[in-house]
Amino acid sequence: MPDFILIFGVIAVVLTVTALTSGLVERSPLSFPLIFLGLGFLLGGRGFDVLDVGPHSPFLEVVATLTLALVLFLDAVKLQVAELGKRWLVPALILGPGTGLIIAVGALPFGLFLNFGWILAFIGGAVLASTDPVVLRDIVRDERIPRSVRQVLKIEAGMNDLVVLPVVLVLIAVATDQGSGIGGWSVFLVKLLLLGPAIGFAIGGLGSWVMSWMDGKMTIRREHQSLYGVGLVLAAYAGATAAGGDGFLGAFAAGLAVVILNQSLCDCFLEYGEVTSEMAMLLAFVLFGAVLSGLLGTVDVVPTLGLAALVIFAIRPAVLGVVLARARMSWQAHAFVSWFGPRGLNSLLLALLVVQAGIPGSELLLAVVGVVVMASVAIHGGTATPVGVWYGRIAARETLEEERESTVAGLFGSHKGAVPMLTPQELSDRLLQPDPPLVLDVRTRASYNHDGTRIPGSVRVLPDGALEWAEDCPPGQELVTYCS
């Protein structure tokens, strides 16, 4: 384990460099994952050799566990479950056949070209099917890009680990022979898929209800509510693990319970949780960089770079192209969604689980995954800003079909029903009444930019953000939207 003074120094570098370079990173092809992976590599065995961290380091295990548990919990809390529950087609297509096909196709290069056994090959395919939310973060926040397109990427990044993680855990169990016979496998699967998530769900639901109840009885300070939220994540992970289930699925289920049971956590927790998660993720990138610095000598470079090229340029883009073939999107949107599937920290964290299970060949698997991640972080991170600008300029210049939809489901023609219409004269009459409706200008970006005509008193709302805007509108307020 590294000297604690060195650990403090690394943490200090992560925090200060992140703050000082944030403005530069936002305006350049660099990304924080690339910067901190590179920093860790320089500090590791092939650089200055000052950070001695191996794949079995307890420090790395603690940071990695905290990071993945927080990421899964926050992903679940931010899900729009009501929307997904009513219009399930696209999420099912992305997470079911789409992710499964990416896993199956991604396993082939591991087995055929890199000579891994087929169990490790399919683990490798599953690990590299995980889309990293860190590199995508700036893209899904960019309002120049239509919301429905951003939501496709957000759903994939936030939920495909729910598909990938059980696959990885079951394959680890197969490789380590954790189940013996039908009875043993039945018990294992019940603990993994039912018991762990059930305990996490109970902790998340009950814990968030208790906080709401206590806050109503006696006001609890915001900073203490922030700490309470992190406590729920750790309690869900610990409870599910202690019962023989998986702590990560328990953490995700805890976040899901908060949403499904309509409980509320203080927005201060989401802010604090995001900051804590960000710090843990960037520190984990440094540690993984140091680990990979010592492991890359074991990698056969040419076939591994070939694997990276297949994963980045061929496998996911082809599968997503098939999955979204019937979506009502412009070719630019299809290209945008198919391109941005970066592999990052989540893939490294999942590969670390395989190493910790002690499977022969797992350290080589981690090194190969690390090469793919470094290539993906460099390529996807470097193209995020220019490709986002390119697509945003097209949306500002042309009316794109996906702009008229605020949800992923809408891209597939799933709508709640017809909207009542008003004539211009009827709207004019209503605006003269004592309690006039609020008029929303929801024209597309291109129409709004090219037409200088405005209805006096109207509020500008992007067409794909109208439903989201209406959620914060005072109840009872009559709304009228108009577009071109």
C-alpha positions in Angstrom: 0.0 0.0 0.0 1.4 3.4 -0.8 2.7 5.7 1.9 -0.2 7.8 3.2 1.8 11.1 2.6 2.0 10.1 -1.0 -1.7 9.3 -1.1 -2.5 12.7 0.4 -0.3 14.3 -2.3 -2.0 12.5 -5.1 -5.5 13.5 -3.7 -4.2 17.1 -3.5 -3.1 17.0 -7.1 -6.4 15.6 -8.3 -8.4 18.3 -6.5 -6.3 21.3 -7.3 -5.6 20.3 -10.9 -9.3 19.6 -11.6 -10.3 23.1 -10.3 -7.5 25.0 -12.0 -7.8 23.3 -15.4 -11.6 22.9 -15.7 -11.9 26.0 -17.9 -9.1 24.8 -20.2 -10.5 21.2 -20.4 -13.9 22.5 -21.5 -12.4 24.4 -24.4 -9.9 21.7 -25.6 -9.9 18.1 -26.9 -8.5 17.1 -23.5 -10.6 15.4 -20.9 -10.1 14.8 -17.2 -10.1 11.0 -17.5 -7.2 11.3 -20.1 -5.3 13.7 -17.9 -5.5 11.6 -14.8 -4.9 8.3 -16.5 -1.8 9.9 -18.0 -0.7 11.3 -14.6 -1.1 7.9 -13.0 0.9 6.3 -15.8 3.7 8.8 -15.3 3.7 8.1 -11.5 3.7 4.3 -12.0 6.4 1.8 -12.9 7.0 2.9 -16.5 7.3 6.5 -15.4 8.8 8.0 -12.3 8.0 4.9 -10.3 6.8 6.8 -7.2 3.3 5.4 -6.9 3.4 1.7 -6.2 -0.1 0.5 -6.7 -0.9 -3.0 -8.0 -4.2 -4.6 -9.0 -4.6 -6.2 -5.6 -3.9 -3.0 -3.6 -6.4 -2.5 -0.7 -6.3 1.2 -1.4 -7.4 0.7 -5.0 -10.1 -1.7 -3.9 -11.6 0.8 -1.4 -11.6 3.7 -3.9 -12.9 1.5 -6.7 -15.7 0.1 -4.6 -16.8 3.5 -3.3 -16.7 4.9 -6.8 -18.8 2.2 -8.5 -21.3 2.1 -5.6 -21.9 5.9 -5.8 -22.1 5.9 -9.6 -24.7 3.2 -9.6 -26.8 4.8 -6.9 -26.7 8.2 -8.5 -27.5 6.7 -11.9 -30.6 5.1 -10.4 -31.8 8.2 -8.6 -31.6 10.2 -11.8 -33.7 7.8 -13.8 -37.1 8.9 -15.1 -38.8 5.7 -14.0 -42.4 6.9 -14.7 -41.5 7.8 -18.3 -39.6 4.6 -18.9 -42.4 2.5 -17.3 -45.0 3.8 -19.7 -43.0 3.8 -22.8 -40.5 0.9 -22.5 -39.7 0.1 -26.1 -36.5 2.0 -26.6 -34.9 1.3 -23.3 -35.7 -2.4 -23.8 -34.1 -2.3 -27.2 -31.0 -0.5 -26.0 -30.5 -2.5 -22.8 -31.7 -5.9 -23.9 -30.8 -7.1 -27.4 -28.5 -4.2 -28.0 -26.2 -4.7 -24.9 -26.5 -8.5 -25.3 -25.3 -8.3 -28.9 -22.5 -6.0 -28.0 -21.3 -8.5 -25.3 -21.5 -11.5 -27.7 -19.8 -9.8 -30.6 -17.2 -8.1 -28.3 -16.2 -11.5 -26.9 -15.1 -12.8 -30.3 -11.9 -10.8 -30.7 -10.8 -11.8 -27.1 -11.2 -15.5 -27.9 -10.1 -15.6 -31.6 -7.3 -13.0 -31.7 -6.1 -12.6 -28.1 -6.3 -16.3 -27.1 -8.3 -15.9 -24.0 -10.4 -18.8 -22.8 -14.1 -18.3 -23.7 -15.2 -17.5 -20.2 -12.7 -14.7 -19.9 -13.5 -13.7 -23.5 -17.2 -13.2 -22.7 -16.2 -11.4 -19.4 -14.1 -9.1 -21.6 -16.9 -8.6 -24.0 -19.2 -7.7 -21.1 -16.7 -5.4 -19.5 -16.2 -3.4 -22.7 -20.0 -3.2 -23.3 -20.2 -0.7 -20.4 -20.5 2.9 -21.5 -18.8 5.4 -19.3 -20.8 8.4 -18.1 -17.8 10.5 -17.3 -16.7 11.3 -20.9 -20.4 11.7 -21.9 -21.1 14.2 -19.1 -20.5 17.4 -21.1 -22.4 16.0 -24.1 -25.6 15.1 -22.2 -25.6 18.6 -20.6 -25.2 20.4 -24.0 -28.6 22.0 -24.7 -27.6 22.6 -28.3 -28.1 18.9 -28.9 -31.8 17.8 -29.0 -33.0 16.3 -25.7 -34.2 13.0 -27.1 -30.7 12.4 -28.5 -29.1 13.2 -25.2 -31.5 11.0 -23.5 -30.6 8.0 -25.6 -27.0 8.4 -24.5 -28.0 9.1 -20.9 -30.1 6.0 -20.6 -27.4 3.8 -22.1 -24.7 5.2 -19.9 -26.9 5.2 -16.8 -28.5 1.8 -17.1 -26.4 -0.6 -19.2 -24.3 -1.5 -16.2 -27.5 -3.0 -14.7 -27.3 -5.5 -17.6 -23.5 -5.8 -17.8 -22.8 -6.3 -14.0 -25.0 -9.4 -13.5 -23.4 -11.0 -16.6 -19.9 -10.3 -15.3 -20.8 -11.6 -11.8 -22.4 -14.8 -13.2 -19.4 -15.5 -15.4 -17.0 -14.9 -12.5 -19.0 -17.5 -10.5 -18.8 -19.9 -13.4 -15.0 -19.4 -13.7 -14.5 -19.9 -9.9 -17.1 -22.7 -9.6 -19.1 -20.9 -6.9 -22.2 -23.0 -7.7 -22.3 -26.7 -7.4 -25.2 -28.4 -9.1 -28.7 -27.0 -9.7 -29.3 -26.3 -6.1 -26.1 -24.4 -5.6 -26.6 -22.3 -8.7 -30.2 -21.6 -7.7 -29.1 -20.3 -4.3 -26.4 -18.2 -5.9 -28.7 -16.6 -8.4 -31.4 -15.9 -5.8 -28.8 -14.1 -3.6 -27.3 -12.3 -6.6 -30.5 -11.2 -8.5 -33.1 -11.1 -5.7 -31.7 -11.0 -2.2 -29.1 -8.3 -2.7 -31.3 -6.0 -4.7 -34.2 -6.5 -2.3 -32.0 -5.5 0.7 -30.7 -2.5 -1.1 -34.3 -1.5 -2.2 -35.5 -1.8 1.4 -32.6 0.3 2.8 -33.0 3.0 0.1 -36.8 3.2 0.5 -36.9 3.0 4.2 -33.9 5.2 4.7 -35.2 8.0 2.5 -38.6 7.9 4.1 -37.0 8.2 7.6 -35.1 11.2 6.5 -38.2 12.9 5.1 -40.1 12.1 8.2 -37.4 13.4 10.6 -36.9 16.5 8.5 -40.6 17.2 8.8 -40.6 16.8 12.5 -37.4 18.7 13.2 -35.5 20.5 10.5 -32.2 18.7 9.6 -29.4 20.8 8.3 -28.6 20.4 4.6 -25.0 19.3 5.1 -26.2 16.5 7.4 -28.7 15.3 4.8 -25.9 15.2 2.3 -23.9 12.9 4.6 -27.0 10.8 5.2 -27.3 10.1 1.5 -23.8 8.8 1.3 -24.5 6.7 4.3 -27.5 5.1 2.5 -25.2 4.1 -0.4 -22.7 2.5 2.0 -25.5 0.8 4.0 -27.1 -0.7 0.9 -23.7 -2.0 -0.3 -22.8 -3.4 3.1 -26.2 -4.9 3.8 -26.5 -6.7 0.4 -22.9 -8.0 0.6 -23.2 -9.2 4.2 -26.3 -11.2 3.2 -24.4 -13.0 0.4 -25.7 -10.8 -2.4 -23.9 -8.3 -4.5 -23.4 -4.9 -3.0 -23.3 -3.0 -6.3 -26.7 -4.3 -7.3 -27.9 -3.4 -3.8 -26.6 0.2 -4.2 -28.4 0.5 -7.6 -31.6 -0.9 -6.1 -31.4 1.6 -3.2 -31.3 4.5 -5.6 -34.1 3.0 -7.6 -36.3 2.7 -4.4 -35.9 6.4 -3.8 -37.5 7.1 -7.3 -40.1 4.3 -7.5 -41.4 5.0 -4.0 -41.5 8.7 -4.8 -39.3 9.5 -1.8 -37.1 12.6 -1.9 -33.6 13.2 -1.0 -32.4 16.7 -0.5 -30.9 18.2 -3.7 -27.9 19.0 -1.5 -27.2 15.2 -1.4 -27.3 15.0 -5.2 -24.8 17.9 -5.4 -22.6 16.5 -2.6 -22.9 13.0 -4.0 -21.9 14.2 -7.5 -18.9 16.0 -6.0 -17.8 13.0 -4.0 -18.3 10.7 -6.9 -16.3 13.0 -9.1 -13.4 13.1 -6.7 -13.5 9.3 -6.3 -13.6 8.8 -10.0 -10.7 11.0 -10.8 -8.6 9.5 -8.0 -9.5 6.1 -9.4 -8.3 7.1 -12.8 -4.9 8.1 -11.3 -4.6 4.7 -9.5 -5.6 2.7 -12.5 -3.1 4.7 -14.6 -0.4 3.6 -12.1 -1.6 0.0 -12.2 -1.6 -0.1 -16.0 1.8 1.4 -16.1 3.1 -1.8 -14.5 0.9 -4.2 -16.5 1.3 -2.9 -20.1 4.5 -4.9 -20.6 2.4 -8.1 -20.6 0.1 -7.0 -23.5 0.5 -8.1 -27.1 0.3 -4.6 -28.6 -0.9 -5.2 -32.2 -3.9 -7.4 -31.6 -4.9 -5.3 -28.5 -4.9 -2.2 -30.6 -6.9 -4.1 -33.2 -9.4 -4.9 -30.4 -9.6 -1.3 -29.5 -10.3 -0.3 -33.1 -13.1 -2.9 -33.4 -14.7 -1.8 -30.1 -14.5 1.9 -30.9 -15.2 2.1 -34.6 -17.1 -1.1 -35.5 -18.9 -3.1 -32.8 -21.0 -0.6 -30.9 -21.7 1.7 -33.8 -22.9 -1.2 -35.9 -25.1 -2.6 -33.1 -26.6 0.8 -32.2 -27.2 1.5 -35.9 -29.3 -1.7 -36.1 -31.1 -1.0 -32.8 -32.1 2.6 -33.7 -32.7 1.9 -37.4 -36.4 2.6 -37.1 -36.1 5.7 -34.9 -37.3 8.9 -36.4 -33.9 10.7 -36.4 -31.8 12.5 -38.9 -28.7 10.8 -40.2 -26.7 13.2 -38.1 -28.4 12.0 -34.9 -27.8 8.4 -35.9 -24.1 9.1 -36.4 -23.9 11.1 -33.2 -25.5 8.4 -31.0 -23.6 5.5 -32.7 -20.2 7.3 -32.3 -20.4 8.3 -28.6 -20.0 5.0 -26.7 -16.8 5.7 -24.7 -15.3 3.0 -22.5 -13.8 4.3 -19.3 -13.8 3.9 -15.6 -16.7 1.5 -15.3 -14.9 -1.0 -17.6 -11.8 -0.8 -15.4 -13.8 -1.2 -12.2 -15.6 -4.3 -13.6 -12.3 -5.7 -14.8 -10.9 -5.2 -11.3 -13.7 -7.4 -9.9 -12.4 -10.2 -12.1 -8.8 -9.7 -10.8 -10.1 -9.7 -7.2 -11.8 -13.0 -7.8 -8.4 -14.5 -8.6 -9.3 -15.9 -12.0 -6.1 -17.0 -14.0 -5.4 -14.5 -16.7 -7.5 -11.8 -15.1 -4.5 -9.4 -14.8 -3.8 -9.7 -18.5 -7.5 -9.0 -19.1 -7.3 -5.9 -17.0 -4.2 -4.7 -19.0 -6.0 -5.3 -22.3 -9.1 -3.5 -21.1 -6.9 -0.7 -19.9 -5.4 -0.2 -23.4 -8.9 -0.1 -24.9 -10.0 2.4 -22.3 -7.0 4.7 -22.9 -7.7 4.6 -26.6 -11.4 5.3 -26.1 -10.8 8.1 -23.6 -8.3 9.8 -26.0 -10.5 9.4 -29.1 -14.0 10.0 -27.7 -12.8 12.7 -25.3 -10.9 14.4 -28.1 -13.9 14.4 -30.4 -16.6 15.3 -27.8 -16.3 19.1 -28.3 -15.8 19.3 -32.1 -18.5 16.7 -32.9 -20.9 18.3 -30.4 -20.3 21.7 -32.0 -20.8 20.2 -35.5 -24.2 18.7 -34.5 -25.3 21.7 -32.6 -24.6 24.0 -35.6 -26.7 21.7 -37.8 -29.5 21.8 -35.3 -29.3 25.6 -35.3 -29.3 25.8 -39.1 -31.8 23.0 -40.0 -35.0 21.7 -38.5 -34.2 18.1 -37.5 -36.9 15.5 -36.9 -35.5 14.5 -33.5 -35.9 18.1 -32.2 -39.7 17.7 -32.1 -39.4 14.9 -29.5 -38.6 15.4 -25.9 -38.2 11.7 -25.0 -36.5 8.7 -26.5 -39.9 6.9 -26.8 -41.1 9.7 -29.0 -38.5 8.9 -31.5 -40.3 5.6 -32.1 -43.7 7.2 -32.4 -44.9 6.6 -28.9 -47.1 9.5 -27.8 -49.7 10.0 -25.1 -52.5 11.4 -27.4 -53.6 14.3 -29.5 -53.1 17.9 -28.3 -56.0 20.4 -28.4 -55.4 23.1 -31.1 -56.2 26.9 -31.0 -56.5 29.2 -34.0 -54.6 32.5 -34.0 -57.8 34.4 -33.3 -58.7 32.2 -30.4 -55.3 32.7 -28.8 -55.6 36.4 -29.4 -59.0 36.5 -27.6 -57.6 34.5 -24.7 -54.6 36.8 -24.3 -57.1 39.7 -23.7 -58.8 37.9 -20.8 -58.1 38.9 -17.2 -56.2 35.6 -16.6 -54.4 35.0 -19.9 -52.5 31.7 -20.6 -48.7 31.6 -20.7 -47.5 31.3 -24.2 -44.4 29.1 -24.9 -42.4 29.6 -28.1 -41.3 26.0 -28.8 -40.1 26.5 -32.4 -37.1 24.5 -33.5 -33.7 26.0 -33.1 -33.4 26.8 -36.8 -36.9 28.3 -37.1 -36.4 30.5 -34.1 -33.0 31.7 -35.3 -34.2 32.5 -38.8 -37.6 34.1 -38.0 -37.5 37.4 -36.1 -41.3 37.3 -35.4 -42.2 36.9 -31.7 -45.5 36.8 -29.8 -45.3 39.5 -27.2 -44.9 38.1 -23.7 -44.1 34.6 -24.9 -41.4 32.5 -23.2 -38.8 30.8 -25.2 -38.5 27.0 -24.5 -36.7 24.5 -26.7 -39.2 22.1 -28.3 -37.5 19.0 -26.8 -37.4 20.6 -23.4 -41.1 21.6 -23.1 -42.2 18.7 -21.0 -39.3 19.1 -18.6 -40.0 22.9 -18.3 -43.7 22.2 -17.6 -42.8 20.1 -14.6 -41.7 23.2 -12.7 -44.6 25.3 -13.9 -47.1 26.4 -11.1 -50.1 24.0 -10.9 -53.2 25.4 -12.6 -51.3 27.6 -15.0 -52.8 27.4 -18.6 -50.1 26.9 -21.2 -50.3 27.5 -24.9 -47.4 26.4 -27.1 -46.7 27.5 -30.7 -44.3 26.3 -33.3 -43.6 26.7 -37.0 
